Amino acid sequence: MEISTYQKEASRTCAKTENYLMDDLHMVLGMQTEVAEIADVYKKHIAYGKELDLVNIKEELGDAMWYFANLCNYHGWDLRDILETNIAKLKSRYPNKFDADKAINRDLESERAILEYNLPNTRKVKIFSEYEIEQLQSKVYEITGDGDVMMLFNDLLGIQAG
Ligand SMILES: [Mg+2]
């Protein structure tokens, strides 16, 4: 599954209120809760000798990602941009591989410049439902009657031909 598809699918089961701060907090607390559930799996393994439940760990990773994706959705942030920028920042910090000296002596100005360039405050994306996409596609085709324009439109929105 593409990251953009995951982000859209995650929004399908996410409630939204009129209070953006409560919505944000819901997602942030949800991330914490899911990470705590992962910690609990390790605790039960270490303290009680229970078999390490890797299925459960992977389940909780997915649950945590749902909250990450929906915090992005609330703000109109593209999850792919955030993930790609994280890698770009780490490539700047460690051009070849992890280096303990570079972990301590970071070039924070360069890293901040990468973050601000790739994740500007003004960047927004709209998450369309499948219904909205179908409506838009039909409108574009109705107006242009041109399959090439339709393909360009799909490409811009990251829609797979189908
Ligand atoms: Mg969970």
Backbone and ligand atoms as CSV (ligand in chain L), in Angstrom:
chain,resi,resn,atom,element,x,y,z
A,1,MET,N,N,0.841,-1.192,0.000
A,1,MET,CA,C,0.000,0.000,0.000
A,1,MET,C,C,0.886,1.255,0.000
A,2,GLU,N,N,0.527,2.207,-0.835
A,2,GLU,CA,C,1.264,3.474,-0.872
A,2,GLU,C,C,1.000,4.257,0.411
A,3,ILE,N,N,1.969,5.085,0.796
A,3,ILE,CA,C,1.818,5.882,2.017
A,3,ILE,C,C,0.597,6.804,1.906
A,4,SER,N,N,0.421,7.395,0.723
A,4,SER,CA,C,-0.708,8.323,0.546
A,4,SER,C,C,-2.041,7.593,0.677
A,5,THR,N,N,-2.086,6.358,0.190
A,5,THR,CA,C,-3.307,5.560,0.311
A,5,THR,C,C,-3.563,5.245,1.782
A,6,TYR,N,N,-2.504,4.873,2.490
A,6,TYR,CA,C,-2.658,4.590,3.917
A,6,TYR,C,C,-3.200,5.822,4.645
A,7,GLN,N,N,-2.619,6.970,4.320
A,7,GLN,CA,C,-3.037,8.203,5.000
A,7,GLN,C,C,-4.517,8.490,4.759
A,8,LYS,N,N,-4.956,8.272,3.534
A,8,LYS,CA,C,-6.377,8.482,3.223
A,8,LYS,C,C,-7.250,7.459,3.946
A,9,GLU,N,N,-6.832,6.204,3.924
A,9,GLU,CA,C,-7.612,5.148,4.575
A,9,GLU,C,C,-7.706,5.373,6.081
A,10,ALA,N,N,-6.627,5.869,6.675
A,10,ALA,CA,C,-6.633,6.122,8.126
A,10,ALA,C,C,-7.666,7.186,8.483
A,11,SER,N,N,-7.867,8.133,7.600
A,11,SER,CA,C,-8.823,9.219,7.882
A,11,SER,C,C,-10.265,8.700,7.913
A,12,ARG,N,N,-10.508,7.592,7.218
A,12,ARG,CA,C,-11.860,7.035,7.120
A,12,ARG,C,C,-12.440,6.691,8.483
A,13,THR,N,N,-11.585,6.251,9.408
A,13,THR,CA,C,-12.082,5.800,10.711
A,13,THR,C,C,-11.723,6.774,11.834
A,14,CYS,N,N,-11.410,8.014,11.459
A,14,CYS,CA,C,-11.008,8.995,12.472
A,14,CYS,C,C,-12.102,10.048,12.654
A,15,ALA,N,N,-12.505,10.224,13.903
A,15,ALA,CA,C,-13.507,11.245,14.206
A,15,ALA,C,C,-12.840,12.617,14.242
A,16,LYS,N,N,-13.625,13.639,14.003
A,16,LYS,CA,C,-13.109,15.009,14.077
A,16,LYS,C,C,-14.152,15.852,14.785
A,17,THR,N,N,-13.688,16.648,15.732
A,17,THR,CA,C,-14.612,17.518,16.456
A,17,THR,C,C,-14.416,18.950,15.977
A,18,GLU,N,N,-15.093,19.871,16.617
A,18,GLU,CA,C,-14.916,21.291,16.291
A,18,GLU,C,C,-13.712,21.873,17.013
A,19,ASN,N,N,-13.164,21.121,17.957
A,19,ASN,CA,C,-12.060,21.621,18.777
A,19,ASN,C,C,-10.741,21.021,18.288
A,20,TYR,N,N,-10.006,21.800,17.486
A,20,TYR,CA,C,-8.787,21.262,16.870
A,20,TYR,C,C,-7.745,20.858,17.906
A,21,LEU,N,N,-7.722,21.584,19.032
A,21,LEU,CA,C,-6.729,21.276,20.051
A,21,LEU,C,C,-7.030,19.930,20.718
A,22,MET,N,N,-8.311,19.663,20.956
A,22,MET,CA,C,-8.697,18.368,21.530
A,22,MET,C,C,-8.432,17.241,20.538
A,23,ASP,N,N,-8.666,17.512,19.252
A,23,ASP,CA,C,-8.374,16.509,18.231
A,23,ASP,C,C,-6.876,16.195,18.207
A,24,ASP,N,N,-6.054,17.243,18.227
A,24,ASP,CA,C,-4.598,17.039,18.243
A,24,ASP,C,C,-4.189,16.233,19.469
A,25,LEU,N,N,-4.725,16.629,20.615
A,25,LEU,CA,C,-4.369,15.957,21.861
A,25,LEU,C,C,-4.812,14.492,21.842
A,26,HIS,N,N,-5.974,14.236,21.260
A,26,HIS,CA,C,-6.453,12.858,21.105
A,26,HIS,C,C,-5.407,12.026,20.355
A,27,MET,N,N,-4.875,12.580,19.275
A,27,MET,CA,C,-3.891,11.846,18.475
A,27,MET,C,C,-2.571,11.675,19.236
A,28,VAL,N,N,-2.137,12.732,19.914
A,28,VAL,CA,C,-0.854,12.659,20.640
A,28,VAL,C,C,-0.954,11.661,21.793
A,29,LEU,N,N,-2.070,11.699,22.519
A,29,LEU,CA,C,-2.252,10.735,23.611
A,29,LEU,C,C,-2.375,9.313,23.056
A,30,GLY,N,N,-3.004,9.200,21.911
A,30,GLY,CA,C,-3.121,7.887,21.273
A,30,GLY,C,C,-1.753,7.313,20.922
A,31,MET,N,N,-0.858,8.168,20.398
A,31,MET,CA,C,0.503,7.699,20.092
A,31,MET,C,C,1.163,7.172,21.357
A,32,GLN,N,N,1.043,7.950,22.431
A,32,GLN,CA,C,1.654,7.558,23.712
A,32,GLN,C,C,1.097,6.217,24.186
A,33,THR,N,N,-0.194,6.068,24.068
A,33,THR,CA,C,-0.854,4.850,24.536
A,33,THR,C,C,-0.362,3.630,23.762
A,34,GLU,N,N,-0.274,3.785,22.453
A,34,GLU,CA,C,0.156,2.648,21.628
A,34,GLU,C,C,1.616,2.275,21.904
A,35,VAL,N,N,2.462,3.277,22.105
A,35,VAL,CA,C,3.865,2.996,22.438
A,35,VAL,C,C,3.939,2.311,23.805
A,36,ALA,N,N,3.080,2.730,24.732
A,36,ALA,CA,C,3.028,2.084,26.049
A,36,ALA,C,C,2.591,0.626,25.903
A,37,GLU,N,N,1.705,0.349,24.961
A,37,GLU,CA,C,1.272,-1.034,24.740
A,37,GLU,C,C,2.441,-1.886,24.223
A,38,ILE,N,N,3.312,-1.277,23.422
A,38,ILE,CA,C,4.512,-1.997,22.971
A,38,ILE,C,C,5.424,-2.266,24.174
A,39,ALA,N,N,5.597,-1.248,25.004
A,39,ALA,CA,C,6.439,-1.407,26.204
A,39,ALA,C,C,5.891,-2.520,27.091
A,40,ASP,N,N,4.573,-2.627,27.152
A,40,ASP,CA,C,3.938,-3.655,27.987
A,40,ASP,C,C,4.267,-5.071,27.491
A,41,VAL,N,N,4.358,-5.227,26.178
A,41,VAL,CA,C,4.713,-6.539,25.622
A,41,VAL,C,C,6.119,-6.927,26.096
A,42,TYR,N,N,7.051,-5.943,26.041
A,42,TYR,CA,C,8.421,-6.220,26.495
A,42,TYR,C,C,8.456,-6.459,28.002
A,43,LYS,N,N,7.672,-5.678,28.756
A,43,LYS,CA,C,7.632,-5.852,30.209
A,43,LYS,C,C,7.191,-7.269,30.562
A,44,LYS,N,N,6.134,-7.748,29.899
A,44,LYS,CA,C,5.618,-9.088,30.191
A,44,LYS,C,C,6.647,-10.161,29.827
A,45,HIS,N,N,7.441,-9.887,28.807
A,45,HIS,CA,C,8.488,-10.827,28.394
A,45,HIS,C,C,9.626,-10.834,29.410
A,46,ILE,N,N,10.071,-9.635,29.800
A,46,ILE,CA,C,11.230,-9.530,30.701
A,46,ILE,C,C,10.859,-9.904,32.138
A,47,ALA,N,N,9.756,-9.362,32.630
A,47,ALA,CA,C,9.422,-9.537,34.047
A,47,ALA,C,C,8.706,-10.846,34.348
A,48,TYR,N,N,7.876,-11.309,33.380
A,48,TYR,CA,C,7.069,-12.503,33.672
A,48,TYR,C,C,7.493,-13.727,32.863
A,49,GLY,N,N,8.460,-13.529,31.993
A,49,GLY,CA,C,8.916,-14.660,31.191
A,49,GLY,C,C,7.945,-15.073,30.101
A,50,LYS,N,N,6.977,-14.198,29.802
A,50,LYS,CA,C,6.023,-14.505,28.732
A,50,LYS,C,C,6.743,-14.432,27.382
A,51,GLU,N,N,6.324,-15.281,26.456
A,51,GLU,CA,C,6.945,-15.251,25.133
A,51,GLU,C,C,6.799,-13.858,24.526
A,52,LEU,N,N,7.865,-13.380,23.872
A,52,LEU,CA,C,7.805,-12.053,23.241
A,52,LEU,C,C,6.812,-12.113,22.085
A,53,ASP,N,N,5.734,-11.378,22.211
A,53,ASP,CA,C,4.634,-11.443,21.240
A,53,ASP,C,C,4.880,-10.453,20.100
A,54,LEU,N,N,5.573,-10.933,19.093
A,54,LEU,CA,C,5.938,-10.056,17.965
A,54,LEU,C,C,4.715,-9.633,17.158
A,55,VAL,N,N,3.709,-10.495,17.117
A,55,VAL,CA,C,2.472,-10.127,16.414
A,55,VAL,C,C,1.846,-8.910,17.101
A,56,ASN,N,N,1.818,-8.942,18.415
A,56,ASN,CA,C,1.236,-7.836,19.179
A,56,ASN,C,C,2.053,-6.551,18.995
A,57,ILE,N,N,3.389,-6.685,18.976
A,57,ILE,CA,C,4.238,-5.503,18.777
A,57,ILE,C,C,3.928,-4.866,17.426
A,58,LYS,N,N,3.809,-5.697,16.399
A,58,LYS,CA,C,3.520,-5.164,15.059
A,58,LYS,C,C,2.113,-4.555,15.005
A,59,GLU,N,N,1.186,-5.162,15.709
A,59,GLU,CA,C,-0.165,-4.585,15.781
A,59,GLU,C,C,-0.106,-3.176,16.372
A,60,GLU,N,N,0.640,-3.024,17.479
A,60,GLU,CA,C,0.699,-1.723,18.154
A,60,GLU,C,C,1.457,-0.694,17.316
A,61,LEU,N,N,2.445,-1.150,16.556
A,61,LEU,CA,C,3.128,-0.223,15.634
A,61,LEU,C,C,2.126,0.339,14.628
A,62,GLY,N,N,1.269,-0.537,14.120
A,62,GLY,CA,C,0.236,-0.089,13.178
A,62,GLY,C,C,-0.744,0.864,13.847
A,63,ASP,N,N,-1.129,0.533,15.083
A,63,ASP,CA,C,-2.046,1.418,15.811
A,63,ASP,C,C,-1.413,2.793,16.007
A,64,ALA,N,N,-0.133,2.802,16.374
A,64,ALA,CA,C,0.563,4.084,16.590
A,64,ALA,C,C,0.610,4.881,15.290
A,65,MET,N,N,0.862,4.169,14.175
A,65,MET,CA,C,0.948,4.855,12.881
A,65,MET,C,C,-0.379,5.501,12.508
A,66,TRP,N,N,-1.482,4.872,12.899
A,66,TRP,CA,C,-2.815,5.432,12.625
A,66,TRP,C,C,-2.932,6.818,13.260
A,67,TYR,N,N,-2.460,6.934,14.497
A,67,TYR,CA,C,-2.520,8.241,15.175
A,67,TYR,C,C,-1.588,9.253,14.500
A,68,PHE,N,N,-0.389,8.811,14.105
A,68,PHE,CA,C,0.535,9.703,13.392
A,68,PHE,C,C,-0.126,10.223,12.116
A,69,ALA,N,N,-0.700,9.290,11.356
A,69,ALA,CA,C,-1.298,9.662,10.064
A,69,ALA,C,C,-2.444,10.645,10.257
A,70,ASN,N,N,-3.238,10.418,11.290
A,70,ASN,CA,C,-4.389,11.296,11.482
A,70,ASN,C,C,-4.024,12.645,12.082
A,71,LEU,N,N,-2.935,12.714,12.833
A,71,LEU,CA,C,-2.462,14.038,13.257
A,71,LEU,C,C,-2.056,14.823,12.006
A,72,CYS,N,N,-1.402,14.133,11.082
A,72,CYS,CA,C,-1.059,14.771,9.802
A,72,CYS,C,C,-2.335,15.188,9.066
A,73,ASN,N,N,-3.320,14.316,9.040
A,73,ASN,CA,C,-4.566,14.629,8.329
A,73,ASN,C,C,-5.248,15.862,8.905
A,74,TYR,N,N,-5.267,15.982,10.218
A,74,TYR,CA,C,-5.906,17.145,10.840
A,74,TYR,C,C,-5.285,18.454,10.338
A,75,HIS,N,N,-3.972,18.391,10.052
A,75,HIS,CA,C,-3.264,19.611,9.645
A,75,HIS,C,C,-3.080,19.723,8.141
A,76,GLY,N,N,-3.524,18.715,7.410
A,76,GLY,CA,C,-3.316,18.751,5.970
A,76,GLY,C,C,-1.870,18.499,5.594
A,77,TRP,N,N,-1.140,17.773,6.438
A,77,TRP,CA,C,0.269,17.465,6.161
A,77,TRP,C,C,0.359,16.148,5.419
A,78,ASP,N,N,1.287,16.109,4.492
A,78,ASP,CA,C,1.536,14.897,3.724
A,78,ASP,C,C,2.517,14.022,4.514
A,79,LEU,N,N,2.044,12.850,4.925
A,79,LEU,CA,C,2.879,11.942,5.728
A,79,LEU,C,C,4.166,11.580,4.991
A,80,ARG,N,N,4.059,11.421,3.661
A,80,ARG,CA,C,5.248,11.093,2.856
A,80,ARG,C,C,6.315,12.182,2.991
A,81,ASP,N,N,5.885,13.448,2.945
A,81,ASP,CA,C,6.841,14.563,3.094
A,81,ASP,C,C,7.581,14.468,4.423
A,82,ILE,N,N,6.837,14.147,5.462
A,82,ILE,CA,C,7.437,14.087,6.798
A,82,ILE,C,C,8.445,12.941,6.881
A,83,LEU,N,N,8.094,11.805,6.322
A,83,LEU,CA,C,9.001,10.653,6.353
A,83,LEU,C,C,10.243,10.908,5.502
A,84,GLU,N,N,10.032,11.482,4.303
A,84,GLU,CA,C,11.175,11.773,3.428
A,84,GLU,C,C,12.094,12.812,4.057
A,85,THR,N,N,11.508,13.792,4.734
A,85,THR,CA,C,12.321,14.838,5.365
A,85,THR,C,C,13.108,14.285,6.540
A,86,ASN,N,N,12.525,13.338,7.240
A,86,ASN,CA,C,13.247,12.687,8.334
A,86,ASN,C,C,14.508,12.009,7.797
A,87,ILE,N,N,14.366,11.323,6.652
A,87,ILE,CA,C,15.528,10.658,6.050
A,87,ILE,C,C,16.543,11.697,5.561
A,88,ALA,N,N,16.045,12.790,4.971
A,88,ALA,CA,C,16.956,13.841,4.485
A,88,ALA,C,C,17.748,14.441,5.653
A,89,LYS,N,N,17.082,14.672,6.764
A,89,LYS,CA,C,17.761,15.219,7.952
A,89,LYS,C,C,18.840,14.249,8.442
A,90,LEU,N,N,18.498,12.966,8.484
A,90,LEU,CA,C,19.461,11.974,8.978
A,90,LEU,C,C,20.629,11.770,8.008
A,91,LYS,N,N,20.359,11.929,6.698
A,91,LYS,CA,C,21.457,11.863,5.719
A,91,LYS,C,C,22.399,13.043,5.899
A,92,SER,N,N,21.825,14.192,6.268
A,92,SER,CA,C,22.654,15.366,6.524
A,92,SER,C,C,23.492,15.145,7.782
A,93,ARG,N,N,22.882,14.557,8.787
A,93,ARG,CA,C,23.589,14.334,10.055
A,93,ARG,C,C,24.651,13.240,9.907
A,94,TYR,N,N,24.282,12.176,9.215
A,94,TYR,CA,C,25.190,11.025,9.044
A,94,TYR,C,C,25.304,10.719,7.550
A,95,PRO,N,N,26.191,11.404,6.828
A,95,PRO,CA,C,26.274,11.207,5.374
A,95,PRO,C,C,26.541,9.751,4.969
A,96,ASN,N,N,27.295,9.009,5.762
A,96,ASN,CA,C,27.611,7.624,5.399
A,96,ASN,C,C,26.854,6.613,6.248
A,97,LYS,N,N,27.027,6.703,7.550
A,97,LYS,CA,C,26.344,5.795,8.484
A,97,LYS,C,C,26.345,6.449,9.857
A,98,PHE,N,N,25.726,5.780,10.828
A,98,PHE,CA,C,25.687,6.355,12.172
A,98,PHE,C,C,27.105,6.602,12.679
A,99,ASP,N,N,27.279,7.735,13.348
A,99,ASP,CA,C,28.581,8.134,13.870
A,99,ASP,C,C,28.325,8.774,15.238
A,100,ALA,N,N,28.894,8.171,16.282
A,100,ALA,CA,C,28.634,8.648,17.652
A,100,ALA,C,C,29.079,10.101,17.825
A,101,ASP,N,N,30.187,10.470,17.199
A,101,ASP,CA,C,30.666,11.850,17.320
A,101,ASP,C,C,29.673,12.822,16.677
A,102,LYS,N,N,29.147,12.437,15.508
A,102,LYS,CA,C,28.184,13.308,14.825
A,102,LYS,C,C,26.842,13.334,15.570
A,103,ALA,N,N,26.561,12.297,16.335
A,103,ALA,CA,C,25.326,12.292,17.130
A,103,ALA,C,C,25.398,13.359,18.223
A,104,ILE,N,N,26.606,13.583,18.737
A,104,ILE,CA,C,26.772,14.574,19.810
A,104,ILE,C,C,26.972,15.969,19.234
A,105,ASN,N,N,27.813,16.075,18.202
A,105,ASN,CA,C,28.134,17.379,17.599
A,105,ASN,C,C,27.300,17.596,16.335
A,106,ARG,N,N,26.060,17.916,16.542
A,106,ARG,CA,C,25.145,18.092,15.417
A,106,ARG,C,C,25.205,19.501,14.848
A,107,ASP,N,N,24.971,19.592,13.549
A,107,ASP,CA,C,24.843,20.891,12.886
A,107,ASP,C,C,23.350,21.224,12.856
A,108,LEU,N,N,22.868,21.765,13.944
A,108,LEU,CA,C,21.428,21.988,14.097
A,108,LEU,C,C,20.878,23.020,13.113
A,109,GLU,N,N,21.725,23.990,12.743
A,109,GLU,CA,C,21.264,25.004,11.773
A,109,GLU,C,C,20.979,24.367,10.418
A,110,SER,N,N,21.879,23.508,9.972
A,110,SER,CA,C,21.669,22.836,8.681
A,110,SER,C,C,20.442,21.933,8.737
A,111,GLU,N,N,20.306,21.234,9.845
A,111,GLU,CA,C,19.151,20.337,9.971
A,111,GLU,C,C,17.841,21.132,9.978
A,112,ARG,N,N,17.849,22.257,10.666
A,112,ARG,CA,C,16.635,23.097,10.710
A,112,ARG,C,C,16.301,23.640,9.318
A,113,ALA,N,N,17.356,23.998,8.571
A,113,ALA,CA,C,17.140,24.513,7.211
A,113,ALA,C,C,16.476,23.445,6.336
A,114,ILE,N,N,16.902,22.206,6.494
A,114,ILE,CA,C,16.292,21.100,5.731
A,114,ILE,C,C,14.822,20.960,6.117
A,115,LEU,N,N,14.550,21.032,7.410
A,115,LEU,CA,C,13.162,20.886,7.885
A,115,LEU,C,C,12.287,22.022,7.363
A,116,GLU,N,N,12.793,23.254,7.455
A,116,GLU,CA,C,11.983,24.399,7.028
A,116,GLU,C,C,11.769,24.423,5.519
A,117,TYR,N,N,12.781,23.949,4.773
A,117,TYR,CA,C,12.638,23.923,3.317
A,117,TYR,C,C,11.614,22.868,2.892
A,118,ASN,N,N,11.707,21.687,3.506
A,118,ASN,CA,C,10.835,20.570,3.094
A,118,ASN,C,C,9.462,20.585,3.748
A,119,LEU,N,N,9.366,21.174,4.929
A,119,LEU,CA,C,8.101,21.158,5.670
A,119,LEU,C,C,7.700,22.576,6.071
A,120,PRO,N,N,7.495,23.449,5.098
A,120,PRO,CA,C,7.151,24.838,5.449
A,120,PRO,C,C,5.808,24.903,6.165
A,121,ASN,N,N,5.642,25.927,6.967
A,121,ASN,CA,C,4.402,26.084,7.734
A,121,ASN,C,C,3.180,26.215,6.842
A,122,THR,N,N,3.387,26.684,5.627
A,122,THR,CA,C,2.256,26.972,4.762
A,122,THR,C,C,1.797,25.767,3.944
A,123,ARG,N,N,2.599,24.720,3.921
A,123,ARG,CA,C,2.251,23.591,3.051
A,123,ARG,C,C,1.008,22.870,3.571
A,124,LYS,N,N,0.062,22.688,2.671
A,124,LYS,CA,C,-1.175,21.991,3.018
A,124,LYS,C,C,-1.527,21.029,1.909
A,125,VAL,N,N,-2.099,19.922,2.260
A,125,VAL,CA,C,-2.690,19.027,1.264
A,125,VAL,C,C,-4.110,18.732,1.699
A,126,LYS,N,N,-4.953,18.493,0.746
A,126,LYS,CA,C,-6.321,18.109,1.091
A,126,LYS,C,C,-6.429,16.606,0.913
A,127,ILE,N,N,-7.029,15.948,1.884
A,127,ILE,CA,C,-7.264,14.514,1.784
A,127,ILE,C,C,-8.666,14.329,1.208
A,128,PHE,N,N,-8.722,13.772,-0.005
A,128,PHE,CA,C,-10.006,13.558,-0.669
A,128,PHE,C,C,-10.547,12.169,-0.352
A,129,SER,N,N,-11.842,12.083,-0.185
A,129,SER,CA,C,-12.484,10.766,-0.058
A,129,SER,C,C,-12.585,10.179,-1.467
A,130,GLU,N,N,-12.849,8.879,-1.546
A,130,GLU,CA,C,-12.997,8.251,-2.862
A,130,GLU,C,C,-14.155,8.895,-3.625
A,131,TYR,N,N,-15.214,9.227,-2.906
A,131,TYR,CA,C,-16.373,9.854,-3.546
A,131,TYR,C,C,-15.977,11.205,-4.148
A,132,GLU,N,N,-15.225,12.016,-3.363
A,132,GLU,CA,C,-14.800,13.331,-3.864
A,132,GLU,C,C,-13.909,13.183,-5.094
A,133,ILE,N,N,-13.024,12.170,-5.065
A,133,ILE,CA,C,-12.135,11.957,-6.206
A,133,ILE,C,C,-12.951,11.593,-7.446
A,134,GLU,N,N,-13.920,10.713,-7.287
A,134,GLU,CA,C,-14.757,10.325,-8.429
A,134,GLU,C,C,-15.513,11.528,-8.986
A,135,GLN,N,N,-16.001,12.373,-8.084
A,135,GLN,CA,C,-16.717,13.575,-8.519
A,135,GLN,C,C,-15.784,14.508,-9.290
A,136,LEU,N,N,-14.566,14.693,-8.756
A,136,LEU,CA,C,-13.590,15.559,-9.421
A,136,LEU,C,C,-13.194,14.992,-10.782
A,137,GLN,N,N,-12.962,13.679,-10.832
A,137,GLN,CA,C,-12.578,13.049,-12.102
A,137,GLN,C,C,-13.675,13.232,-13.137
A,138,SER,N,N,-14.892,13.024,-12.700
A,138,SER,CA,C,-15.990,13.142,-13.644
A,138,SER,C,C,-16.137,14.580,-14.146
A,139,LYS,N,N,-15.896,15.543,-13.250
A,139,LYS,CA,C,-15.979,16.962,-13.629
A,139,LYS,C,C,-14.862,17.322,-14.617
A,140,VAL,N,N,-13.638,16.849,-14.319
A,140,VAL,CA,C,-12.515,17.143,-15.215
A,140,VAL,C,C,-12.794,16.579,-16.599
A,141,TYR,N,N,-13.290,15.343,-16.662
A,141,TYR,CA,C,-13.561,14.732,-17.961
A,141,TYR,C,C,-14.701,15.447,-18.674
A,142,GLU,N,N,-15.699,15.843,-17.893
A,142,GLU,CA,C,-16.848,16.569,-18.459
A,142,GLU,C,C,-16.398,17.895,-19.092
A,143,ILE,N,N,-15.502,18.595,-18.404
A,143,ILE,CA,C,-15.039,19.902,-18.887
A,143,ILE,C,C,-14.086,19.750,-20.070
A,144,THR,N,N,-13.126,18.817,-19.943
A,144,THR,CA,C,-12.077,18.730,-20.961
A,144,THR,C,C,-12.397,17.699,-22.047
A,145,GLY,N,N,-13.064,16.610,-21.675
A,145,GLY,CA,C,-13.315,15.538,-22.626
A,145,GLY,C,C,-12.018,14.946,-23.158
A,146,ASP,N,N,-10.948,15.144,-22.429
A,146,ASP,CA,C,-9.626,14.774,-22.911
A,146,ASP,C,C,-8.979,13.776,-21.941
A,147,GLY,N,N,-8.678,12.579,-22.436
A,147,GLY,CA,C,-8.071,11.538,-21.606
A,147,GLY,C,C,-6.697,11.919,-21.089
A,148,ASP,N,N,-5.924,12.693,-21.895
A,148,ASP,CA,C,-4.585,13.097,-21.447
A,148,ASP,C,C,-4.676,14.038,-20.248
A,149,VAL,N,N,-5.633,14.969,-20.317
A,149,VAL,CA,C,-5.834,15.887,-19.181
A,149,VAL,C,C,-6.257,15.088,-17.951
A,150,MET,N,N,-7.093,14.080,-18.208
A,150,MET,CA,C,-7.560,13.218,-17.118
A,150,MET,C,C,-6.385,12.493,-16.464
A,151,MET,N,N,-5.476,11.982,-17.297
A,151,MET,CA,C,-4.306,11.275,-16.753
A,151,MET,C,C,-3.416,12.238,-15.980
A,152,LEU,N,N,-3.268,13.469,-16.472
A,152,LEU,CA,C,-2.471,14.475,-15.769
A,152,LEU,C,C,-3.105,14.793,-14.418
A,153,PHE,N,N,-4.416,14.932,-14.432
A,153,PHE,CA,C,-5.160,15.196,-13.203
A,153,PHE,C,C,-4.935,14.057,-12.191
A,154,ASN,N,N,-5.075,12.830,-12.657
A,154,ASN,CA,C,-4.868,11.672,-11.784
A,154,ASN,C,C,-3.445,11.648,-11.246
A,155,ASP,N,N,-2.489,11.997,-12.126
A,155,ASP,CA,C,-1.096,11.995,-11.733
A,155,ASP,C,C,-0.848,13.031,-10.635
A,156,LEU,N,N,-1.433,14.222,-10.821
A,156,LEU,CA,C,-1.264,15.297,-9.828
A,156,LEU,C,C,-1.796,14.892,-8.471
A,157,LEU,N,N,-2.891,14.147,-8.477
A,157,LEU,CA,C,-3.510,13.724,-7.213
A,157,LEU,C,C,-2.952,12.398,-6.717
A,158,GLY,N,N,-2.038,11.801,-7.503
A,158,GLY,CA,C,-1.469,10.521,-7.091
A,158,GLY,C,C,-2.453,9.383,-7.182
A,159,ILE,N,N,-3.384,9.480,-8.145
A,159,ILE,CA,C,-4.402,8.438,-8.311
A,159,ILE,C,C,-3.902,7.423,-9.321
A,160,GLN,N,N,-3.974,6.141,-8.976
A,160,GLN,CA,C,-3.589,5.080,-9.894
A,160,GLN,C,C,-4.684,4.929,-10.938
A,161,ALA,N,N,-4.260,4.694,-12.180
A,161,ALA,CA,C,-5.255,4.453,-13.237
A,161,ALA,C,C,-5.952,3.130,-12.937
A,162,GLY,N,N,-7.237,3.083,-13.150
A,162,GLY,CA,C,-7.921,1.841,-12.844
A,162,GLY,C,C,-9.309,1.820,-13.414
L,1,MG,MG,MG,-3.250,-0.830,20.300
